[in-house]
């Protein structure tokens, strides 16, 4: 939708140059984002028929094999698929170490473990030659109706993405392994020391925005990422240009000032960290910055101009359970354990548990 409201971020009054908005519209309208293996996010996609067997005979032709994998990924319901060479990410390794040295991982000590595996997939899966990255859109068709209600991150509306993405990814991997040629691989969905966003960017599925999210032109940033490592060579995609330009909406909008520089997140300030990862008490100074968020935070994505073209997902498992989006502020503060179980038994919210969610509700400042 292109309205005057879209050109002016009404909630916060931020303005972006007409030139950059025009560039976003041009890129999306021209279909310049529609590289091979990326489902059209602005037009209806024709149903893909029954899949074909994995083309083992084409292994000597990496281009044909890659094209077949991308087609099958779309058939399984993914919204994008790109492929990159499995090799050490030297530049990302340096950035990761600098981020760790500055303590930006806060209490998440696991981020510092197995750092060598995070930047080199061959250490995670011996013999890996190709990294297959997939995207699955989770942008909802509707959001919470009570503007006073505690706010859930959109990814927590439906079923836990680990389960949904892993199921599709395992099916894709099984299809690849089902051929007559000896192929080996492993699937990962935010479950191993792997820089998924970096690999998705190398595979041409988007670029890392100033909010540290992967931004896919034509789709935006509300996408989950899954990764396959396989031991066969494939045709590799080229990265796309960084199109953030001089926009700083995400940095300016963060109430906790967690984006300390473009593409640099201080997790110790991030609302998502404080409402999910952190177990300690929140001091008064930070309580004022929670911005009514009870689990996760989407502010830096909501203000991103590239999400103006986001379209609702097609995955039923990501639909919110009946009644969740209609909950009033009073409903939230009167939530009991039985209601919690009914609403969130399959959601990522279960990660904090009922007591954790109530704790977060208690932290919200009137």
URVEN-V98670 format. One record per residue. RES is the residue in three letters. SS is DSSP state (H for helix, E for strand, L for the rest). PHI is phi as a letter, one per 20 degrees, with the letter a starting at -180 (NA if undefined). PSI is psi in degrees with one decimal (* if undefined). Layout:
RES	SS	PHI	PSI
RES	SS	PHI	PSI
//
This chain:
UNK	L	NA	130.9
UNK	L	d	96.4
UNK	L	c	169.3
UNK	H	f	-34.1
UNK	H	f	-33.8
UNK	H	f	-29.6
UNK	H	e	-15.1
UNK	E	c	117.0
UNK	E	f	94.7
UNK	L	f	-35.7
UNK	L	f	-37.3
UNK	L	c	-5.0
UNK	L	m	16.1
UNK	E	f	147.2
UNK	E	c	146.0
UNK	L	c	145.3
UNK	L	g	142.5
UNK	H	g	-29.8
UNK	H	f	-41.7
UNK	H	f	-39.5
UNK	H	f	-40.8
UNK	H	f	-37.4
UNK	H	f	-40.2
UNK	H	f	-46.8
UNK	H	f	-39.3
UNK	H	f	-45.7
UNK	H	f	-44.6
UNK	H	f	-46.9
UNK	H	f	-34.8
UNK	L	f	-6.8
UNK	L	m	22.6
UNK	L	f	-17.7
UNK	L	e	-13.8
UNK	L	f	62.9
UNK	L	f	165.3
UNK	L	g	133.3
UNK	L	n	11.7
UNK	E	d	115.3
UNK	L	f	137.4
UNK	L	g	122.0
UNK	L	e	-6.4
UNK	L	d	-7.5
UNK	L	c	154.7
UNK	L	f	132.4
UNK	L	e	128.3
UNK	L	f	143.2
UNK	L	f	136.2
UNK	L	e	134.7
UNK	L	f	-171.9
UNK	L	g	141.9
UNK	L	f	160.1
UNK	L	e	159.4
UNK	L	f	154.1
UNK	L	g	129.3
UNK	L	f	71.8
UNK	H	g	-33.3
UNK	H	f	-16.7
UNK	H	e	9.1
UNK	L	f	-25.5
UNK	L	f	-6.6
UNK	L	d	88.6
UNK	H	g	-30.5
UNK	H	f	-44.8
UNK	H	f	-39.9
UNK	H	f	-43.1
UNK	H	f	-43.4
UNK	H	f	-39.7
UNK	H	f	-40.3
UNK	H	f	-43.1
UNK	H	f	-42.2
UNK	H	f	-41.7
UNK	H	f	-36.1
UNK	H	f	-42.6
UNK	H	f	-37.8
UNK	H	f	-33.9
UNK	L	f	-1.3
UNK	L	o	-1.1
UNK	L	f	155.7
UNK	L	d	-4.1
UNK	E	a	150.4
UNK	E	b	127.1
UNK	E	c	161.5
UNK	E	c	138.5
UNK	E	c	163.1
UNK	E	f	135.9
UNK	L	f	108.2
UNK	L	b	168.9
UNK	L	f	138.0
UNK	L	e	82.1
UNK	H	f	-44.9
UNK	H	f	-41.8
UNK	H	f	-32.5
UNK	H	f	-42.6
UNK	H	f	-41.2
UNK	H	f	-40.4
UNK	H	f	-44.6
UNK	H	f	-39.2
UNK	H	f	-40.6
UNK	H	f	-42.6
UNK	H	f	-42.3
UNK	H	f	-30.9
UNK	L	e	-2.6
UNK	L	m	19.4
UNK	L	f	-6.9
UNK	L	e	-0.7
UNK	L	l	-127.2
UNK	L	e	4.5
UNK	L	e	74.3
UNK	H	f	-26.9
UNK	H	f	-21.8
UNK	H	f	-26.2
UNK	H	e	-11.3
UNK	L	e	145.4
UNK	L	l	35.3
UNK	H	g	-33.6
UNK	H	f	-30.6
UNK	H	f	-32.3
UNK	H	f	-30.9
UNK	L	d	3.6
UNK	L	b	98.0
UNK	H	f	-20.6
UNK	H	f	-18.7
UNK	H	e	-20.8
UNK	H	e	-34.5
UNK	L	b	103.3
UNK	L	g	131.4
UNK	L	n	-1.1
UNK	L	g	133.4
UNK	L	c	-24.3
UNK	E	c	145.3
UNK	E	d	118.3
UNK	E	d	117.9
UNK	E	d	138.1
UNK	E	c	153.3
UNK	E	d	144.9
UNK	E	c	114.3
UNK	E	f	137.5
UNK	L	c	14.1
UNK	L	f	125.6
UNK	L	e	158.9
UNK	L	e	-19.2
UNK	L	b	160.6
UNK	L	c	-176.7
UNK	L	f	138.6
UNK	L	e	-26.5
UNK	L	e	112.6
UNK	L	f	-13.7
UNK	L	e	-9.3
UNK	L	f	147.2
UNK	L	g	141.5
UNK	E	d	131.6
UNK	E	e	142.5
UNK	L	f	143.4
UNK	H	f	-31.6
UNK	H	f	-14.3
UNK	H	e	2.7
UNK	L	f	-46.3
UNK	L	d	-150.5
UNK	L	f	147.1
UNK	L	g	124.5
UNK	H	f	-28.9
UNK	H	g	-43.4
UNK	H	f	-46.5
UNK	H	f	-49.6
UNK	H	f	-41.1
UNK	H	f	-40.0
UNK	H	f	-46.1
UNK	H	f	-40.7
UNK	H	f	-39.7
UNK	H	f	-36.1
UNK	H	f	-40.5
UNK	H	f	-43.0
UNK	H	f	-42.9
UNK	H	g	-38.3
UNK	H	f	-43.2
UNK	H	f	-40.0
UNK	H	f	-9.9
UNK	L	f	-10.1
UNK	L	f	173.1
UNK	L	f	-21.4
UNK	L	f	146.9
UNK	L	f	103.4
UNK	L	c	140.5
UNK	L	c	150.9
UNK	E	a	169.6
UNK	E	c	148.1
UNK	E	d	143.0
UNK	E	c	133.5
UNK	L	c	81.2
UNK	L	l	34.8
UNK	L	c	7.8
UNK	L	b	161.3
UNK	L	f	82.6
UNK	L	b	133.5
UNK	L	e	79.8
UNK	H	g	-42.9
UNK	H	f	-39.6
UNK	H	f	-40.5
UNK	H	f	-38.0
UNK	H	f	-36.9
UNK	H	f	-42.6
UNK	H	f	-26.7
UNK	L	e	5.4
UNK	L	n	15.8
UNK	L	e	-5.3
UNK	L	r	-168.6
UNK	E	c	160.3
UNK	E	e	115.1
UNK	L	f	174.4
UNK	L	f	-16.4
UNK	L	e	8.0
UNK	L	m	4.6
UNK	L	e	154.7
UNK	E	f	123.7
UNK	E	d	118.6
UNK	E	d	115.2
UNK	L	g	130.7
UNK	L	n	-15.8
UNK	L	c	-32.8
UNK	E	n	-153.9
UNK	L	d	-2.7
UNK	L	e	66.2
UNK	E	c	137.8
UNK	E	e	155.0
UNK	E	d	135.3
UNK	E	c	154.9
UNK	E	c	135.9
UNK	E	d	136.5
UNK	E	d	127.3
UNK	E	c	157.9
UNK	L	d	31.3
UNK	L	c	147.1
UNK	L	f	143.1
UNK	L	c	169.6
UNK	L	f	132.6
UNK	L	d	143.9
UNK	L	e	160.5
UNK	L	e	143.4
UNK	L	f	154.2
UNK	L	e	163.7
UNK	L	f	150.8
UNK	L	f	117.8
UNK	L	d	23.3
UNK	L	f	-28.1
UNK	L	l	-140.5
UNK	L	e	12.5
UNK	L	f	137.1
UNK	L	c	25.6
UNK	H	g	-49.2
UNK	H	f	-43.8
UNK	H	f	-43.9
UNK	H	f	-31.6
UNK	H	e	-23.6
UNK	L	f	115.4
UNK	L	f	-21.1
UNK	L	e	-2.2
UNK	L	l	42.4
UNK	L	f	-23.7
UNK	E	e	90.5
UNK	E	f	-15.1
UNK	E	a	163.0
UNK	L	g	125.6
UNK	L	m	21.2
UNK	E	c	112.2
UNK	E	d	126.6
UNK	L	e	100.0
UNK	H	g	-30.0
UNK	H	f	-13.3
UNK	H	d	-12.3
UNK	L	f	135.1
UNK	H	f	-38.0
UNK	H	f	-41.3
UNK	H	f	-47.1
UNK	H	f	-28.2
UNK	H	e	-7.7
UNK	H	c	-56.4
UNK	H	e	-39.3
UNK	L	f	138.5
UNK	L	d	-7.3
UNK	L	e	169.4
UNK	L	f	150.8
UNK	L	d	125.9
UNK	L	f	163.1
UNK	H	g	-37.3
UNK	H	f	-37.9
UNK	H	e	-28.5
UNK	H	g	-35.5
UNK	L	f	-14.7
UNK	L	d	2.6
UNK	L	f	-16.6
UNK	L	l	38.3
UNK	L	m	17.0
UNK	E	e	131.5
UNK	E	d	-22.3
UNK	E	b	108.9
UNK	L	m	-177.1
UNK	L	b	138.4
UNK	L	d	7.5
UNK	H	g	-46.3
UNK	H	f	-17.5
UNK	H	e	-39.0
UNK	H	g	-34.5
UNK	L	e	-7.8
UNK	L	f	124.4
UNK	H	g	-28.5
UNK	H	f	-15.7
UNK	H	e	0.9
UNK	H	f	-27.2
UNK	H	e	8.8
UNK	L	f	139.3
UNK	L	d	152.3
UNK	L	g	146.8
UNK	L	f	166.6
UNK	L	d	7.1
UNK	L	e	110.6
UNK	H	f	-31.3
UNK	H	f	-17.3
UNK	H	e	-1.8
UNK	L	f	143.7
UNK	L	f	145.9
UNK	L	f	155.6
UNK	L	g	130.8
UNK	L	n	-18.5
UNK	L	f	-50.5
UNK	L	f	-17.4
UNK	L	e	-1.5
UNK	L	f	132.7
UNK	L	e	171.9
UNK	H	g	-41.5
UNK	H	f	-39.7
UNK	H	g	-42.4
UNK	H	f	-45.5
UNK	H	f	-13.8
UNK	L	d	9.8
UNK	L	f	129.6
UNK	L	d	174.3
UNK	H	f	-33.7
UNK	H	f	-44.2
UNK	H	f	-40.8
UNK	H	g	-46.5
UNK	H	f	-39.3
UNK	H	f	-40.1
UNK	H	f	-34.5
UNK	H	c	15.1
UNK	L	f	-26.6
UNK	L	d	5.6
UNK	L	e	160.1
UNK	H	f	-17.3
UNK	H	f	-26.2
UNK	H	f	-14.1
UNK	H	f	-34.4
UNK	L	e	-13.0
UNK	H	m	170.8
UNK	H	f	-45.3
UNK	H	f	-37.5
UNK	H	f	-39.7
UNK	H	f	-41.4
UNK	H	f	-37.8
UNK	H	g	-44.0
UNK	H	f	-37.6
UNK	H	f	-39.0
UNK	H	f	-23.1
UNK	H	e	-18.3
UNK	L	f	130.4
UNK	L	e	133.4
UNK	L	f	*
//
